[in-house]
């Protein structure tokens, strides 16, 4: 008797199998992007940006093969398993809401927020945005407040943001530094406010990028001192042309425009990858000499699957990974939303109750958490 004929495989299985292999390769390249410096091979950084989307495709493949060809799940299982730890950098389910029992009595609430100049140029078409940002800051009542894209005006016709925070919102000390100034007395930079005394401060200036910088502030908390870094790393610097290009991608952009626009955006991203890597190295080198436990806040302008984030988290713990919930996306804009704002801390500290605030008053969401030194 002849053997029974095997069922003919679905016509979808072969192309999906090859697509699955390609997705596995892309995932491995994404893992490499966090380890290989952009100045060694910058194209890898693009794969790091694509990580969450590639990961989602593997979820699809796992479900598909589980239904039709279970043995073929192995490729995605291995690819995802190799970098399984990275998933927690993007999504958390059960973040710690309360402090552990072994922490110091002196606890600290930390807030980091890119305020986009308090909507100085009315980008959001909402004249109340500035006041709503200040209301949000007052409502949260953080002990340490790190602001990026901070705006200060000497002209009394303009709202004095610094005086408002110091005189009306309970902050007793401020460390601010500015990268741009106008003849009208407008200043643009970053600022760290504290309800505790500031006992030391300094600035790290990035040689090749005058619009971004990092400041460090030593803050006395009880009998201890913390060194707080507030940083705004290199942005991509997309202009109106780039944003219009991305908005019009689905409206039949011709091939020449698509090529030129894509190359222009790729070039801007490449320059940002390179600048951020060097800036992160400068910050890490400065942290190595810190005599105090470290807190890092800021707009990294980079995703968790990136070389700069990897450098910082080799030394520091991400408060979102430690105690966040959900996906925690902080960027709001035309470009795909990513978690690019971070609160990190050294091993002497522990964090809890990390939250990404839902308010859309800037092109970034604010992030807050509570922390304390581990009890001796």
C-alpha positions, -999 to +999 in steps of 0.1 A: +000+000+000+012+035-009+020+060+019-006+087+025+001+119+007+014+147+030-008+178+032+004+205+009+019+234+028+002+268+027+015+292+001+020+317+029+044+296+049+075+299+027+076+338+024+067+341+060+096+318+069+120+340+050+105+371+066+109+355+100+146+349+093+151+385+082+133+397+113+156+376+135+187+392+117+172+427+123+167+419+160+203+408+164+215+440+147+194+460+171+211+443+201+245+452+185+235+488+182+235+492+220+271+478+222+288+492+191+297+529+192+281+549+164+315+564+155+326+528+148+296+519+126+268+544+129+241+526+107+236+501+135+219+528+155+189+528+130+183+491+139+182+501+176+155+526+169+135+499+151+137+474+180+102+477+194+087+474+159+108+443+151+099+428+184+062+431+176+068+413+143+083+384+163+051+383+184+032+378+152+055+350+140+053+332+173+015+332+172+014+322+135+039+293+139+022+281+171-010+277+151+004+261+120+041+250+123+051+249+160+087+238+153+093+270+134+088+291+165+124+282+175+139+311+154+119+338+171+122+321+205+160+322+202+162+357+187+139+372+214+155+352+241+190+365+234+179+400+242+151+392+266+164+416+292+159+446+268+121+441+268+119+455+304+135+487+291+104+493+271+075+479+291+069+472+328+039+456+343+042+456+381+063+486+391+070+491+428+046+517+442+059+519+478+094+522+493+112+491+505+116+488+542+154+492+541+157+529+530+169+560+548+143+582+565+151+611+542+132+605+510+133+625+478+108+632+450+125+638+416+109+653+385+125+657+350+107+677+323+116+691+289+093+722+290+100+734+254+107+770+266+073+770+284+057+773+249+073+807+244+064+808+207+029+794+212+036+762+193+006+745+208-018+774+200-026+775+237-017+807+255-023+790+289+003+763+284+030+781+304+006+784+334-005+748+331+031+737+331+038+756+363+005+743+378+017+707+370+051+714+386+033+728+417+009+699+419+037+673+418+058+692+444+091+675+436+120+681+459+144+681+429+132+695+396+153+692+365+141+712+335+154+711+300+148+737+273+144+762+301+136+798+293+145+829+313+137+865+304+153+895+320+128+918+304+100+925+329+075+925+302+080+887+300+071+862+327+100+855+349+100+817+352+129+814+376+115+839+401+081+822+400+097+788+408+118+802+436+094+826+452+060+810+447+065+772+441+086+764+472+121+760+457+149+775+477+178+770+454+185+769+416+214+760+394+209+771+358+231+774+328+223+787+293+236+779+258+219+808+239+213+844+246+196+872+228+201+910+229+166+913+245+178+894+275+163+860+267+182+830+278+178+794+267+192+764+286+186+740+315+179+745+352+178+724+384+157+735+413+158+721+448+140+724+481+173+714+497+205+734+498+228+734+469+264+730+481+283+726+448+277+729+411+294+729+377+288+726+339+298+701+313+299+719+279+298+698+248+325+711+225+307+704+192+271+713+202+265+746+218+227+740+220+230+711+244+248+707+277+249+690+311+250+705+346+258+688+378+245+700+412+255+688+447+224+688+469+225+684+507+198+660+517+198+655+555+233+644+565+241+632+530+249+648+496+237+637+462+251+648+429+223+654+404+231+656+367+207+674+345+214+668+308+200+677+274+218+656+248+221+663+211+188+665+193+182+655+157+174+691+148+146+684+124+132+716+109+100+724+091+112+707+059+118+674+076+085+674+095+065+683+064+083+654+046+073+629+073+037+642+074+034+639+036+048+604+032+014+589+028+002+614+002+021+601-029+056+616-025+075+612-058+106+590-059+131+619-062+116+637-032+115+605-012+151+598-019+164+633-011+142+637+019+152+603+033+189+610+028+186+644+045+168+628+075+193+599+077+222+625+077+206+644+106+201+612+126+237+601+119+251+634+132+229+631+163+240+595+170+276+605+169+272+636+191+252+618+217+278+590+220+305+615+227+284+635+251+274+603+271+311+594+273+319+629+288+292+625+314+302+590+324+339+601+327+328+630+350+306+606+371+336+584+377+351+611+399+319+619+418+324+617+456+286+614+461+258+591+451+245+600+416+211+609+402+208+615+365+179+633+349+174+645+314+163+644+278+186+618+263+171+621+229+178+585+224+159+552+229+167+525+255+182+504+226+210+528+220+247+531+227+243+563+249+216+547+271+237+515+274+267+535+285+247+553+312+229+522+325+262+503+329+268+525+359+233+536+368+198+520+374+169+531+353+140+542+377+115+532+350+128+497+348+130+495+386+095+508+394+076+520+363+044+507+347+033+505+311+054+517+281+064+551+294+067+569+261+078+605+267+081+621+233+051+636+217+054+646+180+053+636+144+083+613+148+074+579+164+070+581+201+098+567+222+109+568+259+138+593+255+135+611+289+151+593+319+157+593+356+187+571+366+205+566+398+235+550+414+237+518+434+235+535+467+199+546+459+166+529+454+136+543+435+099+536+436+066+550+422+080+560+388+053+577+367+052+592+332+026+620+335-001+620+309-002+658+304+006+669+269+018+705+275+052+702+258+065+679+231+077+657+260+059+643+289+072+649+324+085+619+345+086+616+383+097+591+409+106+589+445+139+577+458+161+574+489+194+561+500+195+524+509+197+520+547+232+510+559 
